[in-house]
Amino acid sequence: MSLRAKVLRGGVYLVLRQGLGVIVSAVGVIVLTRIIGPEAYGLYAAAFGIYIYLFIVFQWGVNTYLIRREEEPLPQDYNQAFSLLLLLSLAGTGAAILLALPLLERWVNLEGFGPVATAMFAVLPVQLLGLVPMARLERALDYRRIALIELTGLIIFYLVALPLAYQGLGYWAPIVGKWVEQLLISSLLYWMSSYRPQLYWENARVRSMVGYGLGYSSSIWIWQLRSLVNPLVVGRYLGAEMVGYVALAIRLVEQLSFAKLVAYRLSIAALARLQGDRARMVKAVTEAMGLQVMALGPFLAGFGMLAPWIIPLLFGYSWLSVLEVYPFIALSYLSNAVFALHSSTLYVLGRNWRVAIFHLVHMVLFGGSALLLVPRLGLEGYGWAEVVALPSYILVHWFIVYVGKPGYVRAGIWFTASTIPLFSWQLGAWTIISIFIPLLWPATRRDLLEIIRVVLQRRTYGHHSSDSELQQR
């Protein structure tokens, strides 16, 4: 099987996982938010948003280092990664609870935030140590098992959280669910990857991991500051209930953006195998960019047109304020889908600091405008801050030009056709027409037929091919 076909087949597994996950999450979030309400969900979302940032920070790019290596990692590499993550996770959790939390409590000024955040932060070591067996599975492009593990964890989360919510535990219900989910996922990852961790330390390996991780992680740390804007800016100026509205809007967009998440996860492992051929790399970016926007745009646009009826029906009228920010957040995610593979390419080629500069500019525009606009415009201020940050993508385009110039026509057509219906609530129902225009283009039909051909391909292949076998094929 060619690398392209193997990646597409792996993508199918992840798309199916994300698709089923969307269904599970849709039902679970609807029931959970109806039971605990905007304020309790907002308090949980505030703690979870900060937790996600800490989780990204203390990875230090170790798992990505294992995935992007051209040569197959040795057992010592995996054991060194485990030992390093163990040290980082324990130190990070202690610093977060003992040093950062008192400052965060005073800033957000949300009642009950301290105990909720402490319980969330304590799960960090469990999730971080699961990154090593996850990297081993991703290295092998074994996305079938990854999809199964992640979907199982998601189902368990709601099986635990929803009964507890019915018992009146409020924001504690999803926290307990998160604990059970992460314990189960980590256990399954170690079992299915056949990885048995051992403590190991070698200064040369640590320097190699940390050297790569510093550049990679710095850029991710900056980007993930986005997750702090809702709890720290919206929470401080508008309260826990408004945090809940923004968090639900983000959650809805993320669930509808499952194709984008799949493409990003596949991109580093796939592009790492094309490092020696810049022309193929640029061609792959152009193709994946168009496919990604084509897969993402209609879902975001379709929900945007139906949201005024869906949200009251499913979540209740108390959640209608989500409509104020959904179009802006969806536009932000759609824009990111166009340029996500640019960042992946720069990462694979070791140009981590260029990605960090782009992220810094983006974050300054987004975070700075949010601080100015949220106190004055409320929820819409958060939305307009997303728009202010969009020009930063010009920078990442400039950085990728030295590799080659990707084509934007295919992605641009789908982007424009999908953006207009996002604001159908403001512009009118006529915007639905634009989403069908790209289907008239022959290239779109060819893309759809190619995806169907790969999915229906009858020949079966093993799931544990080595890197050398993949390169020979």
N, C-alpha and C positions, 0 to 999 in steps of 0.2 A: 504494500500500500504506500502511495506517495505521501510525503509529509503533509501536503495540502489536503489530501483526502482524509488523512488521519486526524488532522486538526479539525476539519469540518465535522468528522464523525464524533470526535470528542466534544465539539461544540453542541452537537445534537443532544448528547447526554445532559450537558449542562442546561441547555434550553428546556429540555423536558423537565429537569429538576426544578428550574426556575418557574416554568409554567405551572407545575403542580404546586410549587411553593407559593405562587401568587394566589392560587385557589385557597390553599390552607390558610395563608396569611390574611386573605380578604375576609374569610369567614371568622377567623380568630380575632382580628383587629376590630371588626364590626361588633362582635359580642363583647369583647373586652372593654372597648371604649364606651359602649352603651351602659355597661355595668358600673364602671368606676368613674366615668365622667371626665370632662376636659381638665379640671384642676388636678385630680389625682394622676391622670395620664401625663399631664404637663410636668408634674414633679418627678415622676419616673423618667420621662424623656429628658429632663434637665440633667439628672444624674447619669443617665445612659449616654448622653451626648459627650459629657466629659470623660466617661469611661472609655468610649471609642477612641478619643484622642490619646489617652494614656496607653491604650492597647497598641496604637500605631507607633507611638514614641518608643516604647520599650521593645519593639521588634528589632529595631536597629538595622533593618534590612537583611537579617541573617537568613531568613527563609528564601528571600529573593536571590541572595548570593548562591544558595545551593541550586536553585532552579536555573539560573542564567549561565552557570559554568559550561564551557564548551566540552570539557572532559567529564567523565562520570565521577561524581564524588566518591571518595573512599569511605569505609565505615568510620575511620577516625574523623572525617569531616562532619558526619552526622552527629557523632558523639560530642565533638567539640561544640557544635551548634547547640546541642541540648544543654551542655554544661554552661555555656555562655548565656543562654536564655533563662536558665534556672537562676543564675546570679542576677541578671537584669530584672527578672520578674519579682524576686523577693525584695531587692533594693527599691524598685519602682513602687511596689505596693506600700512598703513602709513609708517612703517619702510622700506618696500621695495622701495617705491617711494622717500621718503625723505632722507634715509640714504644709502641704497645699490646702488641705480641707478647711482648716480654720480661716484661711484667707478667702476661700471660695464662699464659705458660709456668710461672711460679712458682706461680700460683694453682691451676691444674688439676693440675699435677704428673703429667702423663701422658707416658710415654716415647715419643719420636718426634713429639711434638705440634708442635714448632717448624717443622721442614721441611715437614710436611704443611700447616700453616696458611699458611706463606709461599707455597706453590704455589697454594693456594686463593685467597688474597687477591689474587694477581697477575692473576687473570682479571676483577677488578672493572671496569676500564675497558671491556673488550669488551662485557660485559653492559649496563653503564650507557649506553653510546652507542647501543645498540640500542633504547633507550626512545623516541627521537624518531621513527623510522619506525614503531614500534609504535603510538605515539599517533596518528599520521596514519591508520593503518588502523582503529584503534578509533574515531576521530572519524567515519569514514565508515561505521561499523558493518560493516566488511568482515571479518566473523569467519570467513568461508570460507577466506580466505588465511591469516589468523592461525592457524586450526586446523591447516591443512596444514603451515605452518612449524613450529609447536610439536611436532606429531606426528613430523615428519621429524627434528627435533633429538633427541627422546626415543629414537627407534629407533637413531640414530647413536651416542648415548651408550652403549647396551648392546652395539652391534656392535663398539665399540672396547674397552669395559671388560671384557667377559666373556672374550675371548681373552687379554687381558693378565692377568686373574685366573687363568686356567688355566696361564699361564706362571709363576705364583708371585709376581707383583708385589704381592700383598696390597692394602693400602689405597691404593697408588699407582695401581692399575687404575681405580677410579672417578674419581680426580683427573684422570688423562689423558683419560678419557672426557668429563668435564665441560669441559675445555678445548676439545676438538674440537667438542662440542655447541654451546658458546656462539659459537665462531668461525663455525660453519655457520649458526646461527640469525641472527646479526647480518648476515651476508652476504645471506641470503635476505630479511630485512626491508628492507634498503636496495634490493634489486633489485625486489621485488614492490610496494613502496610508491612506486617511482620518485622517491625523495627523494635528492638529491645534496647533501651537506652543504657548507656554506661557513662560514668563520670570520666572525663578526659580533658587534659589541658596541655596545649602546646603553644608557646608564645608566637611562633611563626604563623600558625593557622589563625590564631586570634587576631594578629595584626592584619592578615589578609582579609578576614571577615569584617573587622572593624573599619579597615581602610575603605573597602567598598561600601560598607553600611553607612559610614558617616556622610558621604555624598548623596547616596540614595535616600537615606532616612531624613536628612535635613530637608530635602525637597518635599518629602511626604509630610513631615512635621508641619511645615509651613502650610501646605494645602489643607491638612486636616484641622487647621485652626478654624476652618469653615464650620466645623461641628460645634465650636464653642460660641458662635455668634448668637444662636438661638437661646441657649441657657444663660449666657452672660450678658447679652445686650437686651434681647426681648424679655428675658426673665427679670432683669433689673428694672426696666422702665415700664413694662406692661403687665408683669405678673405671671403666675404659673398657668393660668387658663390660656393666655395667649401663646405661651410656649407650647401648650398642647395642640393648638390649631396649626402652628407652623410645623411641629413634629409630625402631625398626621398628614399634612400636605407633602412633606418630604418623604414620608413612608409610602404614600400612594404613588408618588413619582418613581421612587426606587423600585417598587414592585412592578410597575409598568415598564421600567427600564431594564428588565432582566437580560435582554439581548446585549445591552451595553456592558453589563457586568460580566457576561460570558466572554465577550470579545476581549475585554481587558485581561481576564484570567488566562485566556489562551495565548495572548499576544506575546508576552515575554518568553514563554517556553518555545513558541514557534519562531519568533524573530531571532532568538539566540542561535538558531540553526542556519540563519541566512546572513550572518555577520560578514562573511567573506564575499558576498555578492550584493553590492549596493543597489544595482539596477533591480534585482529581484525584490530587495527590501522595499524600495519605493513603490514598485508595482503592487506588492502585497499591501502596503499602507493605503494606496489609492483604492484598491478593490475592497479591503475590509472597511474603510471609511464609508464607502457608498452603501455596502451591505448593512452596516451598523445603523446608519441613519434611516435606511429603508425599513429595517425591522423595528426601530424604536419610534419613529415619528407618528405612524398611524395610531399606535396605542395611546400615546400621550394626547394626540389631537382628538381621538374618539372619546376618551374620557372627559377631556375638557368641554366638549360639546354637550355631554350628557350629565356632567357633574351637578348642575343646578337641580336636577331631579334625583340623581343617584344618592347624593350625600344626605338630604333629608330623609329619603326612604330607608337607607341602610343604617346610617349613624344617628339620625335624629336631627331635629331642627336646631338643637343647641350647637351643632358643628358647622352651621352654614358659613361661618366666618372663614373657613378653609378656602372658600372661593376667592377671597381677596388676595391670596398669595399663590394658589396653585398655578395659574398661568405663567407667572414669573419664574417659579422654581422649575417648571417643566421646560421653559425656554432655556434656562441655565443648563439643565441636563442634556438637552438636545444639542446645544452648542458644544458642550464638552464631548459629546459623542463624535463630533466632526474631527476633533483634534486629539482625542485620547491616544490614538496609535502613534501620533507624533512623539508624545512623551515616552511611550513604550520603546520606540526606536532609539531615542536618545539614551534611555536607561541601558538598553542592551549594548550600545556602543560606548558606554562609560562616560557619557556627557551629562553626568548627574547634576553638576552645578548649574548647567544651563536650564535644566528643568526647575531647579531651586529658584533661579532668578525669575523665571516666568511665574512660578507659584507665589513668590513674594510680591510681585507687582499686582497679581490678581487679588491677593489677600488684602493688600493695602487699599485697593479700590473698593473691595467688598466690605471689609470690616470698618474702614473709615467712613464710608457712606452710610453704613448701617448705624453707626454711632450718631451721625448727624440727622438721619432721616427717621429712624424708628421713634425717637421722642416726639417728633413733630407730626408724622403721618400715621403712626400706629403700625398695624400689620402691613399696610401697603408700602410703608417705608422699607421694610425688609425686602419686599418684592422689587422695588426700584433699585435697591442696593445690588441685587443680582444683575440688573441691566447695566448699571454703571461699571461692573467688573468685566463685561463681555469684551471690550477692546483689548484686554490683555492677551487674547488668543493670537493677535497679530504677532506678538513677540515669539511665541512657540513656532509659528510658521517661519519666521526669519531664521530660527535656530536649526530647522530641519533642512533648509535649502542647501546647506553644504553637503548633505547626503544626496539630495536630488529634489526635484520639484514634483510633488504629488499633484494629481489632477483633482479638481474640486467640482467638476461639472455635475457628476452623478450625485454626489452628496449634497451639493447646493440645490439641485432641483427638489430633492426630497425634503431638505431643510425648509425651504421657502413654502412648499406645499403643506408642511405640517405645522409651521409656526402660526399661520393665519388663523386656523380653527381653534388654537389654544385660547384665543381671546373672543370666541364666539359669543360669550355672555355680554361683552361690551360692543362687539361689531355686528352681531346678528347671525341668523341661521344660514345665510347665504355662503358663509365661509366653508361649509362642508364640501362645496364643489371642488375646492383647490386640492383636497387630499387625493382625488381620483386622477388628476392630470398626469402625474408621472407614469401611470399605467399605460398611457398612450405611447410611451417611449420604448422602442424595441430592446434597448439594453436592459431595461427593468425586467422584461419578460425572460430574457436570456438568463439573468441572475436567478430568478425564481426557478426556472427549469433546472439549472445547475445544482441548486440546493436540493431539489426533489430527487435528482439523479443520485446524489451522494447518499441521501437518507435511505433510498430504496435499493442501494447497491447490495446485491445478494451475497457477494463473497464475504466471508467472515475472517477475522484476523485475531491473533492473540493479543492480549492486553498488556503484555510485559516485555515488549520488544526493547532491546537495548538501544542506546544512542547510536552505536556503530552500525547496527542493522538498519536503523532509520536513515542514516546518512547514505548507506549503500543503495537503499531503495530510491 
